[in-house]
């Protein structure tokens, strides 16, 4: 159960690639840090990066120019 995440990066031409497969949550987030802070991002080539779980559900999404869009941040402070 610990190695069930995949990381995908998407490009402005509509293509995409899986950059990690069946990795831990920690390894997936390490990959996200790499793929969201590199030359391809600064040039606008990489448009977004996602993490999917073992059921192929998106559990994290980053969009170039917007940052993390999923999971959404709370809209109000919890009391």
Backbone as a ProteinNet text record, in pm:
[ID]
protein_1_A
[PRIMARY]
XXXXXXXXXXXXXXXXXXXXXXXXXXXXXXXXXXXXXXXXXXXXXXXXXXXXXXXXXXXXXXXXXXXXXXXXXXXXXXX
[TERTIARY]
81.1	0	85.9	210.1	293.8	351.6	355	412.6	305.7	203.8	93.7	69.4	167.2	146.9	227.2	168.7	236.4	235.3	338.5	350.4	354.8	274.1	263.2	292.8	363.8	379.7	319.2	258.1	188.4	255.1	254.7	325.2	228.6	274.3	186.7	142	213.9	171.3	65.2	20.5	-82.3	-28.4	101.1	159	182.7	211.2	235.4	323	379	459	448.2	454.7	459.2	605.6	635.6	774.7	810.4	709.7	729.1	612	638.5	533.2	549.5	441.2	439.5	545.9	536.9	630.6	554.6	627.4	567.3	519.6	437.3	389	505.8	604.1	722.1	797.5	820.2	891.7	811.4	679.7	594.7	605.7	602.4	613.7	753	856	991.1	996.1	932.1	927.1	850.6	739.1	661.3	747.7	823.2	910.2	1006.9	1061.1	1154.3	1083.9	971.3	904.4	824.2	812.2	744.5	841.1	968.8	1069.5	1192.2	1178.6	1289.9	1281.8	1372.9	1379.9	1253.8	1201.1	1080.6	962.6	951.7	844.7	867.2	989.4	1018.7	1000.5	1021.7	1001.7	855.7	771.7	630.8	602.4	701.1	683.3	596.4	622.8	542.6	422.2	300.9	178.8	120.5	128.6	84.2	142.1	135.7	189.2	83.8	59	-38	22.1	-38.4	-11.5	-141.5	-132.9	-248.3	-219.2	-327	-310	-329.4	-326.1	-337.6	-468.1	-572.5	-700.7	-712.4	-602.4	-594.9	-675.5	-694.4	-761.9	-656.4	-683.2	-591.8	-602	-487.8	-487.8	-403	-342.2	-264.8	-255.8	-270.4	-251.6	-189.4	-88.3	-20.6	-34.4	-67.9	-79.7	17.8	94	192.4	121.8	170.9	112.7	7.4	-43.8	-145.8	-97.6	-8.2	38.4	-48.8	-55.3	-133.3	-281.7	-355.8	-499.6	-582.6	-519	-587.7	-488	-517.5	-643.9	-656.8	-780.9	-800.9	-767.5	-724	-698.7	-832.8	-840.2	-964.6	-996.4	-1124.2	-1163.4	-1179.4	-1196.7	-1203.5	-1128.4	-1093.6	-1017.9	-1106	-1051	-1124.6	-1121.4	-1231.7	-1235.5	-1254.8
-119.7	0	126.8	119.2	239	279.3	189.3	220.6	221.3	304.6	300.8	433.2	522.3	652.1	664.9	737.5	767.2	917.6	968.6	1111.9	1132.1	1225.9	1256.7	1403.8	1434.3	1574.5	1593.1	1709.2	1741.7	1862.4	1864.7	1968.2	2052.8	2172.8	2265.8	2213.6	2116.4	2061.3	1952	1927.1	1827	1689.2	1669.7	1539.8	1531.4	1413.2	1390.2	1268.2	1254.4	1136.7	1101.6	972.5	924.4	927.5	1004	1019.8	936.6	888.5	794	697.9	572.4	470.2	381.4	360.8	274.4	315	441.8	492.8	532.5	556.3	599.8	744.6	786.8	924.9	1022.4	987.5	1074.1	1088.8	977.3	982.4	1058.5	1043.6	1116.4	1267.1	1309.8	1453	1506.4	1425.5	1466.3	1489.6	1401.3	1416.9	1543.4	1569.3	1690.3	1813.9	1817.1	1932	1951.7	1842.5	1851.4	1899.6	1839.2	1868.3	1997.1	2064.5	2193.7	2309.6	2279.7	2384.1	2350.8	2368.8	2338.9	2428	2411.5	2494.9	2481	2359.9	2339.5	2418.8	2429.9	2509.5	2657.4	2704.7	2846.2	2885.2	2791.9	2818.8	2800.7	2750.7	2729.5	2600.1	2511.6	2384	2289	2279.8	2196.2	2277.3	2224.2	2296.8	2252.6	2124.6	2078.5	1942.5	1912.7	1788.1	1731.5	1601.5	1538	1413.9	1377.6	1249.1	1170.2	1045.8	956.7	844.4	791.2	681	547	439.6	305.5	280.2	358.5	345.9	440.5	506.6	601.8	728.6	762.2	886.7	994.3	1114.2	1224.9	1266.8	1270.4	1311.6	1437.1	1488.6	1612.2	1669.4	1802.7	1866.8	2003.7	2030.4	2158.6	2211.1	2339.5	2401.4	2517.9	2521.6	2627.3	2763.2	2853.9	2987.1	2998.6	2884.6	2886	2821.2	2724.9	2651.7	2530.2	2488.7	2370.2	2405.7	2329.8	2353.3	2239.9	2125.5	2014	1936.3	1910.3	1941.5	2091.6	2140.4	2284.6	2326.4	2448.8	2503.6	2538	2527.8	2567.6	2714.3	2745	2880.8	2969	2906.2	2985.5	2912.4	2987.7	2932.2	2841.1	2725.5	2633	2682.7	2670.1	2715.6	2600.9
0	0	0	43.1	50.4	-84.6	-180.7	-311.6	-420	-401	-495.2	-567.3	-568.9	-631.9	-760.9	-856.4	-982.2	-1001.8	-1067.9	-1094.4	-1244.9	-1292.1	-1434.8	-1457.4	-1567.1	-1605.6	-1743.6	-1763.2	-1887.1	-1951.3	-2084.8	-2159.4	-2241.1	-2280	-2351.8	-2487.2	-2544.7	-2674.4	-2658.6	-2534.3	-2509	-2474.1	-2486.8	-2452.7	-2302.5	-2256.2	-2114.4	-2097.9	-1977.4	-1947.6	-1800.8	-1772.5	-1635	-1593.9	-1488.8	-1446.6	-1324.3	-1252.3	-1141.6	-1142.1	-1108.9	-1108.3	-986	-915.6	-796.3	-694.9	-651.7	-552.3	-425.7	-319.1	-193.1	-206	-110.2	-108.4	-96.7	-16.7	0	-130.6	-198.9	-326.9	-431.5	-429.7	-524.2	-500.9	-375.7	-346.5	-377.7	-358	-398.3	-548.7	-625.3	-771.1	-809.1	-740.5	-767.8	-746.6	-638	-613.5	-730.1	-780	-892.9	-1020.7	-1053.2	-1180.3	-1181	-1065.9	-1062.5	-1041.2	-1035.3	-1015.2	-1099.4	-1229.5	-1320.3	-1444.2	-1535.3	-1655.4	-1741	-1755.1	-1837.3	-1782.9	-1652.6	-1591.1	-1620.6	-1600.5	-1623.4	-1769.9	-1861.3	-2004.2	-2046.2	-1956.9	-1989.4	-2063	-2069.6	-2139.2	-2057.2	-1926.6	-1837.4	-1791.8	-1816.8	-1781.1	-1649.1	-1618.8	-1487.6	-1453.8	-1323.7	-1268.2	-1174.5	-1184.6	-1095.3	-1029.9	-917	-852.7	-857.2	-900.4	-895.8	-796.9	-739.2	-644.8	-715.4	-639.2	-695.8	-769.4	-740.2	-808.9	-926.8	-964.9	-1075.2	-1049.2	-922.8	-885.4	-861.6	-909.6	-885.7	-739.7	-672.3	-532	-509.2	-617	-609.5	-750.1	-762.6	-892.5	-874.9	-955.2	-961	-1103.1	-1119.8	-1252.1	-1259.2	-1368.2	-1389.1	-1388.6	-1307.4	-1295.4	-1187	-1139	-1034.2	-905.2	-916	-798.8	-773.2	-647.8	-610.5	-617.9	-698.4	-711.5	-651.7	-628.7	-565.1	-480.8	-356.9	-291.7	-267.5	-271	-251.8	-109.2	-96	37.2	101.6	232.7	299.7	269.8	250.6	218	341.7	456.3	579.4	688.8	788.7	900	984.9	1021.1	1107	1250	1320.6	1460	1554
[MASK]
+++++++++++++++++++++++++++++++++++++++++++++++++++++++++++++++++++++++++++++++

